[in-house]
Amino acid sequence: MSTNDAIHLGDTSTSNDANLHQLLQQQFGFDQFRPGQQAAIETILSGHSALAIFPTGSGKSLCYQFCAQQLPNLTLVISPLLALMKDQLAFLASKGIAAASIDSSLTYEQTQQVMRDVRDNRTRILMVSVERFKNERFRQFLHSVAISLLVVDEAHCISEWGHNFRPDYLKIPQFCEAFSIPQTLLLTATATEQVKHDMASRFGLAPQHIIQTGFYRPNLDLSVVAVSQQDKNNHLAHYVKHFTAGGSTGAGIVYVTLQQTAEEVAQYLMSEGVNARAYHAGMEQDARQDIQQQFMGNRVQVIVATIAFGMGIDKSDIRFVMHYDLPKSIENYSQEIGRAGRDGNVSYCITLANLDGLNTVENFVYGDTPEPESIANLLDIIASETDQGRWEVQELSLSTACNIRTLPLKTLFVQLELMDVIKPSFAYFADFKYRFVEDKQVILNRFNAERQAFLNQVFEHTQFKKIWGQLDFDSLYQQYGSERQRVVAALEYLAEHNLIILETKKITQVYSVKQHTLSSDTQRQQLTQQLAHYFSGNEHKEIVRIGKLVDFFELDTCLSAALAQYFDDQAAPKSCGHCSVCRGEIAVLSKQTLAPLPDTASVAQLLAPLHQVAQAKSLPTVTIATQAKFLAGMVMPRFSRMKVKQLAGFGHFSAYRYQDILDAVKKVNS
């Protein structure tokens, strides 16, 4: 499916056109739609689902915000980041549109109020993360609400061919069915043709309901500057000072790969007289929000950030985006430069490029590839812990037990579902605690005799310690046969009417398991091989993606044209005239020459403390791949328990490529 198959952006009826423009003016104060917006809105309002692929900063959000005002019931939005939700909620509030989110920042009372407002149809738009659907209390709530439209922001996350695949997104088509949601609107800025096909097929979208505008942005000046690692700071200071000189109010973002680099580079720029601050996920949330607000209010001019910064940042006057380190992929690069020049004025996107940091980008990929031994361990755990076809698990402790990072662990669960080995039944909170706001007898007197008896059973099976009580679902079920779902609904009702205060924690996932698929060693070995092969293929795919990134930065043809073509935009000019290649500056990227890795005895000496810690803590034998990840400085779940960062060998070879480290470790173990 190419751009030519997508809907033609001019095909609208004149009467409907006038009506839509009138509503746009009344509700949002805008005189006209941006390219693609009207086509997406008309597709939704005519009763169809749609996929809208617009460049970063081109107004994707307005498509659902507008539709939500015309549709009869709730518009439910799945958004990947809390900061993104908060920015959009602030915009909607400024337009007088009733919208809310349910997220981790809300108090219990605030969450209850949001749910009441949605039930009473006072809130038209509700924003949540995809993880919220694991919450049984939230799912219970959704069953009580009529939903007109499900919106999936950053929808490319559903595609395994995308650059930011998130396994939980694969469940979204099931949510539509489970909650009887008639229409879906998928939104993304970065979809290759393959990703576009994948998204459309998963949601059953027809070609004519895909709206894709041109990817090319004529106001972005792209440059790749080949620099050695030693000269990088000098080049950075030169460009940043140039862009911020003479009292210019234009803001800028400098992207780096690692949190430590963000701190160091921000400190360097400040020492050079630049009004700069660091921003990364390792900082306290309050500090991050404060820095973001200062940036939005022009009190900080330059942010030095990891990719934690930028999603949903709608600042129109970002005049430059610089990549101090190589981005993770072409998709990441396009998203990050897309934050510049949203006001349509010329903005500069400069990459200070060499190949020295390539191993860091690759190591993120290798760190997310589970080892066959870890996969085998996972299958053994499922087989041994399954009781009468039911397996319960808390992901965090399982991640440490198997030494598999959380994201690939979720991917493993999805693959086992596709192989028909496990099937998610539901998720529940292991702990339900509540305390009475009203006297127990006063609560009971509000209900008829049958419901009084039921609530009495719930109260009897609650162990109270002073004020708070913990409910024992198992004993309640064994004695009275009370179904969990009914009990949870009753507690939610009491909490909503301010008769009790309810607290829940420890999410437990429950799966039904086809035990015969895991019953023999041979079966588990075959499954291990299949899953290891799947992850090996993914690893290869991601390394190829990084190779394409390097090829892009060393192009001898127009950068803007190549970027547009990568995202299936065939209408972009073949030569933009405003990129470094069009100016005759072709980058040849250098790589620092590293000394050969030391001899086998020296490598063994660095690994010795790791083996000693594992032995002292009675942990399994450390695999060859884990040894290599230790020397490369990759963070693995089991490492936190072993406190490996205190050991001298951790990250000792972080400047080297993982495959070279792995080869050296294999020699030690041969």
Secondary structure as GFF3:
##gff-version 3
##sequence-region A 1 670
A	DSSP	three_ten_helix	3	5	.	.	.	ID=ss1
A	DSSP	alpha_helix	14	28	.	.	.	ID=ss2
A	DSSP	alpha_helix	37	45	.	.	.	ID=ss3
A	DSSP	beta_strand	50	53	.	.	.	ID=ss4
A	DSSP	alpha_helix	60	70	.	.	.	ID=ss5
A	DSSP	beta_strand	74	78	.	.	.	ID=ss6
A	DSSP	alpha_helix	82	94	.	.	.	ID=ss7
A	DSSP	beta_strand	99	101	.	.	.	ID=ss8
A	DSSP	alpha_helix	108	119	.	.	.	ID=ss9
A	DSSP	beta_strand	125	128	.	.	.	ID=ss10
A	DSSP	three_ten_helix	130	134	.	.	.	ID=ss11
A	DSSP	alpha_helix	136	142	.	.	.	ID=ss12
A	DSSP	beta_strand	147	152	.	.	.	ID=ss13
A	DSSP	three_ten_helix	155	158	.	.	.	ID=ss14
A	DSSP	three_ten_helix	167	171	.	.	.	ID=ss15
A	DSSP	alpha_helix	172	178	.	.	.	ID=ss16
A	DSSP	beta_strand	183	188	.	.	.	ID=ss17
A	DSSP	alpha_helix	193	202	.	.	.	ID=ss18
A	DSSP	three_ten_helix	207	209	.	.	.	ID=ss19
A	DSSP	beta_strand	210	212	.	.	.	ID=ss20
A	DSSP	beta_strand	220	226	.	.	.	ID=ss21
A	DSSP	alpha_helix	232	244	.	.	.	ID=ss22
A	DSSP	beta_strand	251	255	.	.	.	ID=ss23
A	DSSP	alpha_helix	259	271	.	.	.	ID=ss24
A	DSSP	beta_strand	276	279	.	.	.	ID=ss25
A	DSSP	alpha_helix	285	296	.	.	.	ID=ss26
A	DSSP	beta_strand	302	305	.	.	.	ID=ss27
A	DSSP	beta_strand	318	323	.	.	.	ID=ss28
A	DSSP	alpha_helix	330	337	.	.	.	ID=ss29
A	DSSP	beta_strand	347	353	.	.	.	ID=ss30
A	DSSP	alpha_helix	358	367	.	.	.	ID=ss31
A	DSSP	alpha_helix	372	385	.	.	.	ID=ss32
A	DSSP	beta_strand	390	393	.	.	.	ID=ss33
A	DSSP	alpha_helix	395	402	.	.	.	ID=ss34
A	DSSP	alpha_helix	406	418	.	.	.	ID=ss35
A	DSSP	beta_strand	422	436	.	.	.	ID=ss36
A	DSSP	alpha_helix	440	444	.	.	.	ID=ss37
A	DSSP	alpha_helix	449	460	.	.	.	ID=ss38
A	DSSP	beta_strand	462	465	.	.	.	ID=ss39
A	DSSP	beta_strand	468	471	.	.	.	ID=ss40
A	DSSP	alpha_helix	473	480	.	.	.	ID=ss41
A	DSSP	alpha_helix	484	496	.	.	.	ID=ss42
A	DSSP	beta_strand	500	513	.	.	.	ID=ss43
A	DSSP	three_ten_helix	515	518	.	.	.	ID=ss44
A	DSSP	alpha_helix	521	553	.	.	.	ID=ss45
A	DSSP	alpha_helix	559	566	.	.	.	ID=ss46
A	DSSP	alpha_helix	600	616	.	.	.	ID=ss47
A	DSSP	alpha_helix	624	632	.	.	.	ID=ss48
A	DSSP	alpha_helix	637	642	.	.	.	ID=ss49
A	DSSP	three_ten_helix	644	646	.	.	.	ID=ss50
A	DSSP	alpha_helix	658	669	.	.	.	ID=ss51
###
